[in-house]
Amino acid sequence: MVSLTRGANAGIPTGLLSVAVSGAVPGSVDVMAFQLAGNRKTRTDADFIFFNQPQSPEGGVVLTSGTTLSVDLARVPADVDTIAFAVACDEGFSSTLAALPGLGASLSGGGVEIELPAGGLTTERAAVLGEIYRRGGEWKVRNVSAGWDRGFADLVREHGVSVDDDPAPAAAASSASESAVRSVAGEEKLSLEKRQRLDMRKREVHKVLLSKNATGVRARVIIVIDKTGSMTQQYSRKVVHRVVERMLAVATQIDDDGQLEPYMYARGFAKVPDISVENVESWTEEYLHLSGTHGRFDYDSIGLSNDELPIMNEILNSAVPGRPVLVLFFTDGGFRKKGPISQLMRAASTAPVFWQFVGIGRANYGVLEQLDEMEGRTVDNAGFFALDDIDQVSDDELYKRLLSEFPDWLTAAKRANILP
């Protein structure tokens, strides 16, 4: 049996599954589930499965007893991305979830058995124990173990369900916003200093998303890193290393798996292994180079001069319809193919991809500086800003600039039927 720690995930088969919650005492703690669309909200209140409404509209999720759920993934609608299973204390139960020994969940079916022990809960009276979600056409399960001190009302409201006993909005927003900062696999292995630094950056990312009403959004997060010869100083001073570390906090709050999907590019490109909170230091030492062979990748074959079209086309071709992609594209400029790149950006405006270009190194960025005024696009699908010295920019300012346009694009893309 596989055991997943808080934030960890694993692939699961498509078919009939059983979710059993342990440690929840019927009559004191209730078990429930939510079918969530791409915006992390229920489509209607009918997507909330609990003792008074024990079955989802299509029958894909059924509360079969006080502590077990049946999930038939074949019957889950295509516009449902996530099934979250949760627990909440009854009003008559005076303690918190942390007082329940053995609280957690297990998933079985299709030849797999996976345990999701609750971890990190302290003062919460309601929590999502885990979630089953789609990723690249496949299904996965994640140990979430994240909750709300104020209990049931905040839990259901966070997932888009209307409730009658509405607590004070300011208190509810404060509790929900703090607890919604997401943890991912590998954080528990970090030193105290590294985890504190990551936590501070995660909170700054979350604040930006909260201010843009975009908390809970999930997207594939890609980082594209310029490895042309003009970037030599940025590599030798390890500026690029620090960029990667700071971008990882964005992935923890937005990407399905909480990891960065990296590409190194010049005239060609290479898709190198994903970056996680656990491996970021070793990753930067292994893969951030201009030449040579690193891992199994021949960097010399990628070249030292720039051509953005191949990597941009690769990302567009790999995008899944209806699934948002956030591309964090770091470069020192030199985009010489102004006409073809402009044409590509216009054609790409119907794709579920938002391009956030960031200029580093005091360079001439050419066509990138004209993106916001570019006409002929279905939606504004790109942003650009330059940082002469990224080390002199605070985390809160960096994330504000980095994520200022992405939530607006999500809204526009939905209106244009690019996203569901």
N, C-alpha and C positions, 0 to 999 in steps of 0.2 A: 504494500500500500504506500502511495506517495503522500507525503505530508507537506503542505505549502505554508510557509511563514507569511506574516503580514506583508502584502504587496506582491507576493510571488504568484506566478500563473503557470498553467499547463494546458496543453491541447487536450480536447475531449472528442469522442466520436459523435457523429450526428445520429440521433435516434431517441429512444426512450431512456430517460435518466431518473434517478431518485435522489432527492436531497433530504437528508435527515439532520435535524438540529438537536444537539445534545446539550444538557445543562439548563434548558429552559423548562421551568416548572409550569405546566398548564394551570391556568387560573391566576398565576402571578405574572407570567411573561408570555406574550403572544407572538406567534410566528406568522410572517406575512411575506408577500412578494410583490414586485412591481415589474410590469413590462414597460420598457423605456424606448423611446424613439431616439433619433440621432442627437437631439438636444438634451438628452438625459432626463426627459420628462415623460410622464404617461401621456398617451394620446388622448384618453378620456379617463374619467374616474373608474370606468369598467376595467382598466388595466391594473387596478389595485386588487390583489387577491388576499383575502383575509377570512376570518371565521363567518362573517355575515355575507360574504361574496366569494365562495371557495373555488371559483373557476374563472379563468379568463374567457373573453367572448368566443375565441376560436377553439378553446379547450386545450391549448398547448401547455398551460400551467394550471395545476389543480392542487389545492390544499387537501390532501387525502386523510390527514389526521391532525391533531393539535401540534405535532412537531415534525411532520413529513410533507414533502411536496413531490408531485410527479411532474416532470418536464418532458414533453414530447417535442423535440426541436423541429421535427418534420411539420408540425402544426403551428409553429410560431410564425406570425406574419412577417413578410419581407421588410416591412417598415419598422419592425422592432429590432433594435440593435443589441439590447441588453436585458437580461432578467436578473434583477437584484433581489436577494433573499435576506430578510431582516428580522430582528426581534425588538420588542418594546415592552417595558414594564407597565403593568396595570397601575391605575391610580392607587389601589389599595396596597401595592407592594412598595414598602418604604425604602428599600435599599437600592443599590445601583447594580448594573450588569456585572461589575467587577466582583461582586460578592457571590456570583454563581459559579461554583466549581465545575470545571469541565465544559464551559460554554464554548461552542463551536459548531461546525457543520461537517458533513461528509457527503460526498457525491459518488454514486455508483451507477454502473450500467455500461453496456457495450464492452465488457471486459476490463474496465478500469475501476479502481477504487482510490479516491482522493480524500484526504482529510484536510480540513481548514480550521485549525484551532484558533479561537479568538485571541488576539494579542494586542497589548498596548492600551486596553480599556481601563479607565480609572473612575471618572465621575459620571459617565454616560448612563442614561436611562433608556436609550434607544440606539440601535446600531445596525448598519448593513454588515452582515457577516461575510458575504461573498457575492460574486456576480458571474453569470455566464454571459459571454459576449462574443460578437463576431469580429474576426480579424482576418482580412485578406481572403474572404470566402470560406474560412474555417471557424470553428467554435472553440473557445477557450474558457477556462474558469480561473478566477482570481480570488485570493483571500484579501478582503477589503479591511475588515476590522476597524471601521470608522464610525463614530456616533455623535449623538447630540445630548447634551446635559438636560435639556428641557423635555426630552422624551418624545412620545408618540406624535404630537402635533407638528413639531419641527421636522421629524423624519418624513412624514407623508407630504408636508408642504414642500420640502426640498425636492420631492419627486413629482411635483405638479398636481397633487391631489388636494382638493378644497376641503377644509375642515371647519367645523362650527366654533370650536373653542379656540379662537384666535388669540394667542398671547400678544403682549406688547410688541409691535413691529421692531422697535429698536433692539430690544433684548433678543428677539428671535433672530434678527439679522446678525447680531454680534456672535451669538452662539453658533449659528450655522456657518458663518463665514470662517470662523476660526477652525472649526472641526473639519471643514471641507478641504483644508489643505491636504493634499494627497501624499501618501507614503507609497514607496515602490520597493520591489525586491532588492536586497543588497544593502539597504540602509543600516540594517542591524549589524552589519559587519564593519561599519566605518568606526574610526576612532571618535571619541567625544568631540574633539575639535573640528574634525571634518564634517561630522553630522550637524553640529551647530551652524557651521558656515552654510551647508546645504539647506538647512531648515530656514535660515534667514533669507536666502535667495528664493526658496519656494514660496515663502510668505509674500515677498515682493511681487512675484509673478501672479500669485493668487489675488493680491490687491488690485492689480491691473485688470485681470479678468472680471473681478467682482464689479469694478467701476464701469466696465463695458457690458455688464449683464451676460457674461459668457462663461461663468463657472460651470464646470461639468462638461464642457464641450470636449469631444474626442476627435483627434485627427492624426493622421500619419505625419510625423515630424521628421523632416529631412534636413541635414546640414550639408551644404556644398562648400568645399574649401579650395580656394585658389592655390595652386602649387606652381605657378609660373615663376620664371627666374627673377622677375621684379619684386617678388615677395621674399627674397632672401633675408633681408633684414628683419622682417616680421617673424620669420622662423628662427633665426639665430638669437633674437631677443626673447623668444618663446612667447610672443604676443599671441600667436595662433593657439598655443597650448592653453592660455588663459581664456581665450574666447570659447574654446570647446567646453571647458569646465563651467563657464557661466551659462552656456546654452543648455547644458544638461538639466538645469532647473526648469526650463521651459518644457522640455520633454516629460519630466516627471508629472507635470500638471495637465498636459494635453495629450500626449501620445498614448495609444491603447496599452502598450507594454511599458511605458515610462522610459523608453530608451531612444537615443538618437540614431537615425539611419544615415551613415556618412558616405559621401562621395568625395574623392580627390579628383581635381580636374585641371587640365591645361589644354593642349590640343585634343587629347583624348581624355578618358576618365577611367576610374576604377571604383567599384562599389566595395568598400572594405567592411570588416566586421562591425556590428552595432556597438554603440557606446553605452555602458550602464554606469550607475553610480558606483558600483563595485570595482569596475575595471578602468575608469577614466584615466587614472594616472599612468597605468601600464600601457593603455591604448595610445595616449599622446606620445609616449616615448617610442612606441613601436611603429606608428603609422604617420606621424607628422614629419615628413621629409620631402625634399625636392628631387632626390635621385636615389639610385640604388634599388636593391630588392628588399622588401620588408614584408614579413609574413610570406605569402606566396605571390606577392604582387611586384611586378617589374615597373618601377616608377619611371625609369628612363623611357619606356615605350609610350608613356603618357605624354612626354615632351615637356618643354619649358616655356613655350609660347602659348597664347590663349586662343581658344575657339569655343565659345559658349554653346553653340547650336547642338553639338552631339549630346552633351549632358542634359540640356534642357529638353531635347526630344526624348531622351531615355526616360526622364521623369514623367513626361506627359504620356508616353506609351505604357508606363507601368501603373498609371492611375486607374483606380477602379471606379466606374460610374457611380455617382451618388455618395462616395466616401471622400471627405475633405482631406486635402494634403496641404500642410504648411511647409514651405521651403525657405530655409534660412540660408541665404546665398552670400558668402563672405568673399570679397574680391578687392583688389587695389585698382580695378578699372581696366582700361584697355579694350573695351568692347568696340572693335573696329567695324564689325558688320552691322552698321546701324539699320540699313534697309531690311535685311533678312530677319534681324532680331525684332524689329518693330512689327514686321509681318507675322512672325511667330507669336508675339504677345497678343496680337489682335485675334489670331486663330485660336490661341489658347484660352481666350476669355470665356469660352463655353465649356472649358474643362473644370473639374472640381479641385483646382490647384491655385493656391495663392502664393505669390513670390515676394518674399521680403528680402530685398537686396540691401546689403550693408557694406559701405565703402570704408576700407581701412588703409591708412598709409599716405594720406595727403597726395592723392593722385587726381588725374583728370578722368572723370567717370562717364563722360560722353552721354550716350543715349539713356543711361540709367537716371540721369537728372531730369529727363523729360517724360518719365513714365506717368506721373500724375496728370499731365496735360495731354497724354496720347489719346487721340480720338479713334472712333471706329471699333470700340470694344463693347461686348455685350454687358459686361460689368467691369469695374475697376479691379483688376486682378493682380496688382503689384504695388509695392511701396519701396521707397528708397530713402536712406539717410546716410550721411558720411560722418565718420568719427575719426578726427585727425589723430587722436590718442585715446584708444578705448580704455586704457588703464586709468585715465583721469575721469572717467564717467562712472558715477555711482550705480549700484545695482538697480535702485528704484527708477532712476532716469533711463538707464539702458533698457529695462523691460517695458517702460512706458512707451519709448520710441519704437521698440521692436514689435510690440503687440497692439499699437494704436489703430492700425487699419484692418488687421485680420478679422476681428469680430464684425466690423462693418461689412467686409466682404462676405462673411457667412450669411448675414441677413440679405444682402443683395443677391447672392447666389441662390438662396431659397426662393426669393421672389421671381427670379428668372428660371426657376425649375431646373437649375443645375444641381442643386442639392434637395433632398426630400424635406 
